[in-house]
Structure formats: structure tokens, C-alpha cells
Amino acid sequence: MYSHEFWHGHCLSIGETKKRIPMLLRRMKFLSMAILALTFVACDKSNNGGPNSSKANFYLTDAPGDFDAVNVEIEKVEVKTDASGFTEIAINPGVYDLLQLTNGVDTLLGEVELTGDTLKEIRLVLGANNTVVVDGETKSLKVPSGQSSGLKIKVNHEITAGLTYDFTLDFDAGQSVKERGNGEYILKPVIRVFSDRKQGATVDGDVQPDSSGTSVMMISQFNDTLSTYTDEDGSFKFKNVSEGIYTVKAQHGEMVGIKTGVAINANAQVDIGTIVLQ
């Protein structure tokens, strides 16, 4: 019967072994803590995308139209980079009322890990359960057959591995919903994509006399148009406004108010004050 153990290739007595055991346990404890700390660091880095990928969050918002509701069924959202084909984003498919997403309100559609150096395209696949509510009456909102396979939106935004990006899909209901002569409505989506939700300016103001539902438009020197409606207190908000000089027009029925020469700088917070209807 043997009463010896081996330590680094040397034969140790039982007494020597007992002396070594506490040292061994301390070393094992230190090694376990080091492994645990390394695990937490690795998990934290994965939240911002792996070393070869970036994370992207996708939000939905709306520039409203003159309707009671615009209900759009979103079945699928896919993205394409320079390193891969279309990849589906995990979203909550369903019907979204775009008019609930106005004046700076948005909702998270989903998120995905991206590889490559450029986000090339976003493809939005709509379902058939689309409606528009006009003067309290719900009407079918048809999607042209050519867009049933998905609406492709060009992005071409550079991405860097390890970083997190926010992309906002601004669904312009006012320009997307068209009425035909026979009283039918069709949906021809007009969507702008903003990257990094803070890249454009935020523009605030109010309209007097105050009332909800006053139409407000921002028209750039290039005739690009943004639109929204006032809240109950007459206030309004535009987000992600590009740099430039704008004319801001408010209209409620036959009453109109205009401000010209409104200068917008990138990433600025701009309060244009009160627009008075006359």
C-alpha cells in the first residue's frame, strides 16, 4: 500500500502533501475567479456586437396624414450588407397604426447583428391586412402587386464592427396613402431612413390659436417636405431634420401661418417659437 503522492514530478510524504493542499486550493480559487471575470467581460462585449459584427436596432415612426388611422401590417423586415444577402430581423409582426407614431414617438421593430462594412438595403414586407380610417369609416388599403414581394429601401450606411447603431424608418402616411377616383385607397409607401437617431436636428414649436390636428409642414430650399400635426395644446415636433434653410407652414382649414428662413444645423435642438394662424 502506497502512502505517497506526486507533486511536480517529486515524491511527497503525507505530511508534505497536507501542507501543499491549502496552497493548491487558493490557486484553484484564484483561477476560478479569473475565469468568471473573463466570462462577464465576454458577455458584456457581445451586447454591442461581436468583434466581427455590429448591432443594429430598427425603429418605426411616422409623418402623419389627414386620416383617423392608417393601419399597416408588417410581416417581415430584412437587411442586406456588403458581406451577406438579406437577413431577416426578429420582429413582432402585426398591424401598426402609423398615426400613433407621430410628433417624435417611435416603436422598436427589432434588432439584428450585422457583418460587413456597409448596410446596403432594408426590405419591408407588408401583409394584406392594411386599412385606412377616414371620417370614422374603415376602408381597405390595397398594396400594388409590384410591391407585394417587399419594398426595398436603399441605405448605404457605413458600419463598424463592435458598435451599436439605431436606424429609424419614417413612414410618411400623408404621401403613402393615395385615393383613387372610385373611392378606393392604395398604399404606395414613402419611407425615409435615418441612422443614429440623433444625427438630425430636433425642431419644436407651437401654433396659435392652439388646437389639435393643425397641419404643419417644413419645406427645404430643395423642396423636400416634412409634415406632422399639432397636439391638443398646439405643439409640434420634427425629429431627424437635415441641415438647411426651411419654410415652416401651418394650416387649419382656411387659416394659415408661415415662417420663412428657418435655419437648421445638424444635431441641433431648435425651438422656432409660435406660428400664428391668420
Secondary structure by P-SEA (a helix, b strand, c coil): cccccccccccccaaaaaaaaaaaaaaaaaaaaaaaaaaaaaaaaaaaccccbbbbbbbbbbbcccccbbbbbbcbbbbbccccccccccccccccccccccccbbbbcbbbbbccccccbbbbbbccbbbbbcccbbbbbbcccccccbbbbbbbccccccbbbbbbbbcccccccccccccbbbbbbbbbbbcccccbbbbbbccccccccbbbbbbccccbbbbbbbccccccccccccbbbbbbbbbcccbbbbbccccccccccccccccccc
